[in-house]
Amino acid sequence: MRIRHHDARRRWGRMLLALALALVLSGAQLAPALAAVTQADIDALKSESSGLNAEKKELQAKLDALAEDKSTAMERKTLLDQQIANTSAQISNVEAQIQKYAALITEKEAELAQAQADEEAQYELFCTRVRAMEKRGRVSYWSVLFRADSFTDLLSRLDMINEIMNADQRVIDDLQALQVQIEEAKALLETSKAEEEAAKSELESRKSELNTRRSEANAVIQQLVANEDETEAALDELEAEQEAIQAEIQRLNQEFLAQQAASGNSVESNPGGYIWPVDSRYITSTMGGRNSPGGIGSTNHKGTDIGRVGYTSSIYASKAGTVIVSQYSSSYGNYVVISHGTGNTTLYAHMSSRKVSVGQYVNQGDVIGITGSTGNSTGPHLHFEITENGVRVNPLSHGAEPQMGYLSGYTLSSSA
């Protein structure tokens, strides 16, 4: 069908039709979407993932170098804890990628639907133009020109015909452009869906890897039981580290309080008023003498272990205060210390991840970390300590009221 040179009966009213067509065509273009998510966002996450993979290989090389030498057990446990943190970060990265893909797919589907609607409207306009020309097909553009009564009138008629022909061609061009845009949108949508499925598959693989790493980390501590001498040496080393940490905590707390006093923000000591640092009330190990779980760990336990938590349970600030320590150690793993006033601190250990940094003020009940089994630990639990006036106190029995501890309503395990 010839559209550009097809004969048609048109008079001056054709000029109005051309103007109307121009208005319709201007609205037929597909407006670019203001995407909240772009491929660049996903590419940035992939770049971050590549960095995590490189870190993972480096950690594995260090572990391979240590092999199964029991004398390096705690060093291997530290590296495994770092691998666990790396794998957890990879899981978070992939989960973020999946969220971005889901948002991107939703946007692409909306763009595709809009493009298809615009194509339908443009095709209808195309059919309307063809039908109109077929009805008036007995009179050519030449007859319109020959009816001019002056040279000026001829030029005016020629301009009008050119505009009509251009408008007709734009109808076709825009229809073709929309068809190309639809095909491109479909291809991008399919690519995004395929990449999202690949990310979901990777996520399952990372989660499986995380479980393996956790089992390996817990097994390292348990392996020390096989050699009493090595167990005793590791025990002495860990206890020495814990005492050094306690002394450093007191030093940092005094330094913090001095800084507060110098700035006119003196913090008054306010013992009491603690809340449970996790949702569980199950005590697996009390403060003081105990049979060490797994054959290793302080037999003069300096804190309270709270069990029946996993690797994803929230840890809460037992009392409001300022974070003075947030770091990793061989004994405590990932741990946080909060200052609550003169000589008054709380410690939270073996976290899988820390959510606060030094200098940060936290309210009672704020999430400060996630439970885990880092450091000297054979399974997920929270090691919790309260220090008042520089001395650790038992939160289960020490309190403002006689025979009433800061933490009540708990259940003791048979081995506690």
Backbone torsions as a table, in degrees:
resi	resn	phi	psi	omega
1	MET	NA	125.0	178.1
2	ARG	-90.1	121.6	-176.8
3	ILE	-101.7	-41.8	-174.2
4	ARG	-67.3	-38.6	-173.4
5	HIS	-110.9	14.8	178.6
6	HIS	-70.6	135.7	-180.0
7	ASP	-67.3	146.2	177.5
8	ALA	-154.8	147.1	177.2
9	ARG	-87.8	110.9	179.3
10	ARG	-132.9	139.8	169.2
11	ARG	-121.0	-154.6	-173.6
12	TRP	-64.5	-24.6	178.3
13	GLY	-64.4	-16.1	178.6
14	ARG	-63.4	-30.3	178.1
15	MET	-61.7	-40.8	178.5
16	LEU	-65.4	-37.4	178.6
17	LEU	-65.3	-40.4	178.8
18	ALA	-61.9	-41.4	178.4
19	LEU	-65.1	-39.5	178.7
20	ALA	-64.6	-40.6	177.8
21	LEU	-61.5	-41.7	-179.9
22	ALA	-60.2	-39.7	179.3
23	LEU	-67.1	-41.5	179.6
24	VAL	-64.3	-43.7	-178.7
25	LEU	-64.0	-35.7	-179.6
26	SER	-65.3	-28.6	179.4
27	GLY	-89.4	-9.9	-176.6
28	ALA	-83.3	-12.0	-179.1
29	GLN	-68.4	143.4	179.0
30	LEU	-78.3	116.8	-179.3
31	ALA	-70.3	135.5	179.6
32	PRO	-64.5	135.5	-179.2
33	ALA	-77.3	139.0	175.3
34	LEU	-86.8	82.2	-173.4
35	ALA	-68.1	130.9	176.1
36	ALA	-77.2	-23.4	179.4
37	VAL	-126.5	136.5	178.3
38	THR	-124.0	165.7	176.6
39	GLN	-61.7	-29.6	179.4
40	ALA	-61.9	-35.8	177.5
41	ASP	-61.8	-42.7	-179.6
42	ILE	-69.9	-40.2	178.8
43	ASP	-61.2	-35.6	178.3
44	ALA	-64.4	-39.8	177.6
45	LEU	-66.5	-37.3	178.7
46	LYS	-65.5	-37.3	177.6
47	SER	-63.8	-42.2	177.2
48	GLU	-62.6	-38.3	179.0
49	SER	-63.7	-37.1	178.1
50	SER	-62.8	-39.9	177.1
51	GLY	-63.5	-39.6	178.9
52	LEU	-66.9	-37.0	178.4
53	ASN	-64.5	-39.1	178.4
54	ALA	-64.6	-41.2	178.2
55	GLU	-64.0	-39.5	179.5
56	LYS	-60.8	-44.4	179.7
57	LYS	-63.7	-38.3	179.5
58	GLU	-64.9	-42.6	178.9
59	LEU	-65.2	-39.5	-179.8
60	GLN	-65.5	-37.4	178.0
61	ALA	-62.7	-39.9	178.5
62	LYS	-66.1	-40.1	178.9
63	LEU	-65.1	-42.7	179.4
64	ASP	-60.8	-35.4	-179.4
65	ALA	-67.3	-32.0	179.9
66	LEU	-79.6	-23.3	178.9
67	ALA	51.6	-135.3	-175.7
68	GLU	-108.7	23.9	-179.6
69	ASP	-67.5	114.7	-176.1
70	LYS	-66.3	-23.7	179.9
71	SER	-68.3	-14.7	-179.9
72	THR	-109.7	22.4	-174.8
73	ALA	-56.7	-48.6	-176.8
74	MET	-68.3	-32.1	177.0
75	GLU	-66.9	-40.5	177.5
76	ARG	-66.3	-37.8	178.5
77	LYS	-61.9	-40.5	178.3
78	THR	-62.3	-43.8	179.3
79	LEU	-66.0	-38.2	177.4
80	LEU	-65.7	-38.9	175.1
81	ASP	-59.9	-39.8	178.1
82	GLN	-66.8	-37.9	176.1
83	GLN	-63.8	-40.8	178.5
84	ILE	-61.3	-43.6	178.3
85	ALA	-63.1	-40.1	179.1
86	ASN	-63.7	-46.4	-179.9
87	THR	-64.6	-38.7	177.1
88	SER	-62.4	-39.9	177.9
89	ALA	-66.0	-37.3	177.5
90	GLN	-65.2	-39.4	177.7
91	ILE	-62.4	-44.9	178.5
92	SER	-61.5	-39.2	179.7
93	ASN	-63.3	-47.1	-179.0
94	VAL	-66.0	-39.0	177.3
95	GLU	-61.5	-38.7	177.3
96	ALA	-65.9	-39.4	177.4
97	GLN	-60.9	-44.0	-179.7
98	ILE	-62.0	-41.7	177.6
99	GLN	-62.3	-41.7	178.9
100	LYS	-64.8	-42.3	178.8
101	TYR	-61.9	-42.5	-179.6
102	ALA	-60.2	-43.4	179.1
103	ALA	-67.0	-40.6	-179.3
104	LEU	-65.5	-40.7	178.9
105	ILE	-63.5	-41.7	177.6
106	THR	-60.0	-42.9	179.8
107	GLU	-66.4	-42.9	-179.7
108	LYS	-64.8	-36.5	177.8
109	GLU	-65.7	-38.4	177.3
110	ALA	-66.6	-41.7	178.7
111	GLU	-63.4	-41.9	-179.9
112	LEU	-63.9	-43.6	178.9
113	ALA	-61.8	-41.2	179.7
114	GLN	-66.4	-40.8	179.7
115	ALA	-64.6	-40.2	178.8
116	GLN	-66.9	-37.5	176.8
117	ALA	-65.7	-41.5	178.4
118	ASP	-65.7	-37.7	178.4
119	GLU	-64.5	-41.3	179.4
120	GLU	-62.0	-43.2	178.6
121	ALA	-65.6	-39.2	-179.9
122	GLN	-68.6	-37.6	177.8
123	TYR	-66.3	-38.3	177.2
124	GLU	-63.2	-39.9	176.7
125	LEU	-63.4	-41.4	178.3
126	PHE	-59.7	-47.1	179.9
127	CYS	-62.9	-39.6	178.4
128	THR	-61.4	-42.0	-179.9
129	ARG	-65.1	-41.8	-179.6
130	VAL	-64.9	-44.6	-179.8
131	ARG	-62.7	-39.9	-179.6
132	ALA	-63.0	-40.1	-178.9
133	MET	-72.2	-33.8	179.0
134	GLU	-66.9	-36.8	179.5
135	LYS	-66.4	-30.3	-176.5
136	ARG	-111.1	28.0	-171.6
137	GLY	-76.5	-3.6	-176.8
138	ARG	-84.5	-15.0	-178.8
139	VAL	-113.4	129.2	-177.4
140	SER	-89.7	167.0	174.2
141	TYR	-61.3	-27.8	-179.8
142	TRP	-62.2	-40.4	-179.5
143	SER	-62.9	-32.0	177.6
144	VAL	-66.1	-41.6	179.9
145	LEU	-68.0	-40.8	-176.5
146	PHE	-68.0	-17.5	178.4
147	ARG	-82.6	-2.2	178.4
148	ALA	-62.6	137.8	-178.0
149	ASP	-101.1	3.3	176.1
150	SER	-160.7	166.7	179.4
151	PHE	-64.9	-38.3	177.9
152	THR	-63.3	-42.2	178.1
153	ASP	-63.9	-36.1	179.0
154	LEU	-63.4	-44.9	179.1
155	LEU	-63.4	-39.2	179.6
156	SER	-64.1	-42.7	178.7
157	ARG	-65.7	-37.7	179.2
158	LEU	-64.2	-42.2	177.2
159	ASP	-61.0	-41.3	-179.1
160	MET	-63.2	-44.0	-179.5
161	ILE	-63.5	-42.0	178.1
162	ASN	-60.1	-40.8	179.3
163	GLU	-65.3	-39.7	179.2
164	ILE	-65.3	-44.3	-179.8
165	MET	-64.3	-41.5	178.1
166	ASN	-63.3	-40.2	178.8
167	ALA	-63.3	-41.6	177.9
168	ASP	-61.5	-42.3	-178.8
169	GLN	-68.0	-35.5	178.6
170	ARG	-64.9	-34.9	176.6
171	VAL	-57.7	-45.2	-179.7
172	ILE	-69.4	-46.0	-178.4
173	ASP	-60.2	-43.6	-179.0
174	ASP	-67.6	-35.7	177.5
175	LEU	-64.1	-43.6	178.5
176	GLN	-65.2	-40.7	179.6
177	ALA	-62.1	-40.7	179.0
178	LEU	-66.0	-36.9	178.7
179	GLN	-65.1	-40.1	176.9
180	VAL	-64.7	-42.2	-179.4
181	GLN	-63.2	-37.1	179.3
182	ILE	-64.6	-44.0	179.5
183	GLU	-63.0	-40.9	178.5
184	GLU	-65.5	-41.5	179.8
185	ALA	-63.5	-38.9	178.5
186	LYS	-64.4	-42.7	-179.5
187	ALA	-63.3	-44.7	179.2
188	LEU	-63.5	-39.0	-179.8
189	LEU	-64.4	-44.3	179.8
190	GLU	-65.0	-38.9	178.1
191	THR	-62.9	-45.2	-179.9
192	SER	-62.4	-39.7	179.9
193	LYS	-66.2	-39.5	179.5
194	ALA	-66.0	-42.3	180.0
195	GLU	-68.2	-34.3	177.2
196	GLU	-64.4	-42.3	178.5
197	GLU	-64.2	-38.4	177.9
198	ALA	-64.1	-39.7	178.9
199	ALA	-65.4	-38.0	178.7
200	LYS	-65.3	-39.3	177.7
201	SER	-65.1	-41.3	178.3
202	GLU	-63.7	-37.4	-179.7
203	LEU	-60.1	-44.6	179.4
204	GLU	-62.8	-38.8	178.5
205	SER	-63.8	-43.0	179.5
206	ARG	-64.3	-39.4	-179.8
207	LYS	-65.2	-39.7	177.5
208	SER	-64.8	-41.1	178.2
209	GLU	-63.1	-38.6	179.4
210	LEU	-61.9	-43.5	178.6
211	ASN	-62.3	-39.3	178.6
212	THR	-64.0	-45.0	-179.2
213	ARG	-62.6	-39.8	179.6
214	ARG	-64.6	-41.2	178.7
215	SER	-64.2	-41.0	178.8
216	GLU	-63.7	-42.2	-178.6
217	ALA	-64.3	-43.6	179.8
218	ASN	-67.3	-34.4	-179.0
219	ALA	-67.6	-31.2	-179.6
220	VAL	-58.4	-45.2	179.7
221	ILE	-65.4	-41.7	-177.7
222	GLN	-66.7	-29.1	-179.9
223	GLN	-65.5	-24.5	-179.2
224	LEU	-65.5	-21.3	179.9
225	VAL	-61.5	-26.7	-175.3
226	ALA	-67.1	-18.4	-179.0
227	ASN	-132.8	107.2	-174.3
228	GLU	-59.8	-40.8	-179.1
229	ASP	-62.8	-45.0	-179.9
230	GLU	-66.7	-35.9	177.8
231	THR	-62.4	-44.7	-179.2
232	GLU	-64.2	-40.8	179.2
233	ALA	-65.2	-42.5	179.1
234	ALA	-65.4	-39.4	178.8
235	LEU	-60.4	-48.5	-180.0
236	ASP	-59.8	-41.5	-178.5
237	GLU	-65.8	-41.9	-179.3
238	LEU	-68.7	-39.7	178.9
239	GLU	-65.9	-38.3	177.6
240	ALA	-64.0	-38.6	179.2
241	GLU	-66.7	-41.3	-179.7
242	GLN	-63.0	-41.4	179.0
243	GLU	-65.7	-38.8	177.9
244	ALA	-64.5	-38.1	178.5
245	ILE	-65.5	-42.5	179.7
246	GLN	-61.4	-42.1	178.3
247	ALA	-64.4	-38.6	179.6
248	GLU	-68.6	-35.5	177.5
249	ILE	-61.4	-44.9	179.6
250	GLN	-63.4	-39.7	178.8
251	ARG	-64.3	-45.6	-179.5
252	LEU	-64.3	-38.3	-179.4
253	ASN	-65.5	-43.7	178.4
254	GLN	-63.8	-39.9	178.7
255	GLU	-64.0	-42.0	178.7
256	PHE	-63.4	-45.8	-179.3
257	LEU	-64.4	-36.8	178.0
258	ALA	-64.7	-39.9	178.1
259	GLN	-65.1	-39.7	178.7
260	GLN	-64.6	-42.6	-179.6
261	ALA	-65.0	-40.0	-179.8
262	ALA	-64.6	-29.5	-179.2
263	SER	-91.5	2.7	179.1
264	GLY	82.7	12.5	179.9
265	ASN	-114.0	54.5	-176.2
266	SER	-60.7	135.3	-179.9
267	VAL	-102.4	120.0	-179.6
268	GLU	-81.0	144.0	175.6
269	SER	-67.4	135.0	-177.0
270	ASN	-144.2	71.1	-179.8
271	PRO	-64.3	155.1	-179.3
272	GLY	93.3	175.8	176.9
273	GLY	74.1	31.7	179.8
274	TYR	-88.5	153.2	172.1
275	ILE	-119.4	164.4	177.7
276	TRP	-62.2	133.0	-176.8
277	PRO	-79.1	-12.1	174.0
278	VAL	-138.2	170.7	-178.1
279	ASP	-77.0	-19.7	178.9
280	SER	-75.4	151.7	175.9
281	ARG	-122.7	22.0	-174.7
282	TYR	-100.1	116.2	-176.2
283	ILE	-95.0	119.6	179.6
284	THR	-97.4	-19.4	178.0
285	SER	-156.3	127.9	-179.0
286	THR	-92.6	174.1	179.0
287	MET	-76.8	140.5	178.4
288	GLY	106.7	-155.6	-177.3
289	GLY	-63.0	143.0	179.7
290	ARG	-164.2	163.0	168.2
291	ASN	-83.5	121.9	-174.5
292	SER	-64.7	125.5	178.8
293	PRO	-65.6	134.9	178.6
294	GLY	74.2	1.9	178.0
295	GLY	85.9	3.4	179.7
296	ILE	-145.8	146.9	-178.7
297	GLY	128.6	165.1	-175.4
298	SER	-65.1	127.0	175.1
299	THR	-83.2	-6.8	171.6
300	ASN	-117.8	77.2	-169.9
301	HIS	-61.2	128.4	-175.1
302	LYS	-89.5	-4.1	-178.4
303	GLY	-146.6	-163.8	-179.4
304	THR	-119.9	127.9	178.7
305	ASP	-96.6	128.6	179.6
306	ILE	-112.0	119.7	-177.4
307	GLY	-102.0	-164.8	-176.7
308	ARG	58.2	39.9	171.6
309	VAL	-125.2	158.8	179.5
310	GLY	-107.2	-150.8	179.0
311	TYR	-96.3	7.4	-177.2
312	THR	-131.1	7.7	-178.2
313	SER	-76.0	141.1	179.8
314	SER	-75.7	143.9	174.3
315	ILE	-111.0	129.7	-175.4
316	TYR	-107.5	149.6	172.7
317	ALA	-65.7	119.1	-177.3
318	SER	-67.5	-20.9	-179.2
319	LYS	-157.8	151.5	-179.5
320	ALA	-66.4	148.3	178.0
321	GLY	170.9	-166.8	-177.8
322	THR	-114.8	133.2	-179.9
323	VAL	-70.4	123.8	178.2
324	ILE	-112.1	-13.6	175.4
325	VAL	-142.9	136.3	172.9
326	SER	-153.3	96.0	-173.6
327	GLN	-161.3	-171.6	-179.8
328	TYR	-117.3	143.6	171.7
329	SER	-141.8	160.5	-178.9
330	SER	-62.5	-37.1	-177.6
331	SER	-81.5	-52.7	-175.6
332	TYR	-86.6	-12.5	-173.3
333	GLY	65.8	-141.9	173.4
334	ASN	-74.5	121.4	-179.2
335	TYR	-141.1	157.2	-178.9
336	VAL	-130.8	140.7	175.3
337	VAL	-124.0	133.5	179.4
338	ILE	-117.3	132.6	176.2
339	SER	-91.7	131.0	-178.8
340	HIS	-116.5	5.0	-179.1
341	GLY	143.5	-169.3	-175.7
342	THR	-58.8	112.0	177.0
343	GLY	68.5	8.8	-174.1
344	ASN	-114.8	115.2	179.2
345	THR	-139.4	161.0	170.0
346	THR	-126.8	146.0	-178.7
347	LEU	-125.4	139.2	-177.9
348	TYR	-129.8	118.6	-171.0
349	ALA	-124.2	168.0	178.2
350	HIS	67.4	26.7	179.8
351	MET	-66.0	146.3	171.8
352	SER	-76.6	-30.3	175.3
353	SER	-154.8	150.2	178.6
354	ARG	-104.2	139.6	-176.7
355	LYS	-112.0	4.4	-178.4
356	VAL	-131.5	162.0	179.9
357	SER	-126.6	163.5	-178.6
358	VAL	-59.9	135.9	-180.0
359	GLY	93.6	-10.5	-177.9
360	GLN	-80.5	133.4	176.4
361	TYR	-88.6	134.4	179.6
362	VAL	-124.6	143.5	175.2
363	ASN	-87.0	158.1	176.0
364	GLN	-59.1	128.9	179.3
365	GLY	94.8	-9.2	176.9
366	ASP	-66.7	144.7	177.0
367	VAL	-75.3	124.6	-178.4
368	ILE	-113.9	-9.1	179.4
369	GLY	179.7	-176.2	179.9
370	ILE	-125.0	137.5	-178.0
371	THR	-62.8	153.8	-179.5
372	GLY	-168.0	-154.4	-177.1
373	SER	-142.4	38.0	179.9
374	THR	-79.1	158.5	-179.8
375	GLY	75.1	-146.7	-178.3
376	ASN	-80.8	81.8	-175.5
377	SER	-152.7	143.1	179.9
378	THR	-109.5	9.5	179.1
379	GLY	177.6	162.7	-176.3
380	PRO	-65.7	127.5	175.0
381	HIS	-166.9	171.1	174.9
382	LEU	-113.6	123.2	171.7
383	HIS	-92.1	121.2	-172.9
384	PHE	-123.3	131.4	178.2
385	GLU	-128.6	143.6	171.5
386	ILE	-121.2	129.5	176.6
387	THR	-118.7	129.7	176.9
388	GLU	-128.8	130.1	-177.4
389	ASN	54.6	36.7	176.5
390	GLY	80.0	5.2	-177.3
391	VAL	-122.9	134.1	177.1
392	ARG	-70.0	137.0	178.8
393	VAL	-122.5	156.0	180.0
394	ASN	-83.8	114.0	-176.9
395	PRO	-68.2	-14.9	-179.1
396	LEU	-86.0	-18.8	-176.9
397	SER	-129.4	-16.6	-177.8
398	HIS	-94.8	126.5	179.8
399	GLY	-165.9	178.2	-178.0
400	ALA	-70.0	-32.7	-179.8
401	GLU	-98.9	146.6	179.9
402	PRO	-57.2	134.3	177.7
403	GLN	56.5	27.5	178.4
404	MET	-130.2	111.7	-178.0
405	GLY	-79.7	169.1	177.3
406	TYR	-65.7	-35.5	179.2
407	LEU	-111.0	118.6	-177.1
408	SER	-124.5	173.6	177.2
409	GLY	73.4	31.1	-176.3
410	TYR	-100.9	168.6	175.0
411	THR	-121.5	131.7	178.7
412	LEU	-91.8	135.0	174.6
413	SER	-74.7	161.1	-177.7
414	SER	-63.9	-23.1	-177.9
415	SER	-98.8	2.0	-176.0
416	ALA	-71.3	NA	NA
